[in-house]
């Protein structure tokens, strides 16, 4: 039987290129991670949207 490990959201936000896509891993409150696979155009659009919000 595999060991049961608690899922935590602790840890850094990560982004890395895997082939033709960028994989973004975001820690979540309550544990686990949101994993999103986006292409270059989507990453550029995300950057622009976040820049408008953050400044």
N, C-alpha and C positions, 0 to 999 in steps of 0.2 A: 504494500500500500504506500502511495506517495505521501510525503510529509505535507501537512497542511500549513501553509504560510499565510499570515495575514496580508491582505492587499492594502497598501498605503499609498497615498498620493504624494508622499515625500519624494523629493528628488527634483532634479532640474527639468526644465522644459528642454526638449531635444528636437533637432531637425537634422536630417541627413539625406543625402541623395542616394537613392537605390535605383540604379538604371536610369530610366527616363522620368522618374517621378521623385518628388520630395516627400519623405515621411516625417510627419510632425507628431510628437508625443507630448501631451499636456497632462500633468498630474491633476487629479480632480479631488475636490473635498469629499470626504467620506471614503476615499480609497479608489484605487484603479487609475487608469489612464485613458484619455481620449486619444485614439490613434487615427490620424487623417492622412490620406494619400492624395497629393495634389500635383498638378503639372506646373510648369514654369509660368504660364499665363495666369493661372489661379493664384499662385504665390505672389505674383506682382500685384494682382488686384487686392489680395489680402493685405499686403504691405501698404498700399495706397489708402485703403479703408482705415486701417489701424493708425496710420500717420495723421489722418484727419481727426481722429478721436483724441489721440494722445498729444498731438501738436508738434 
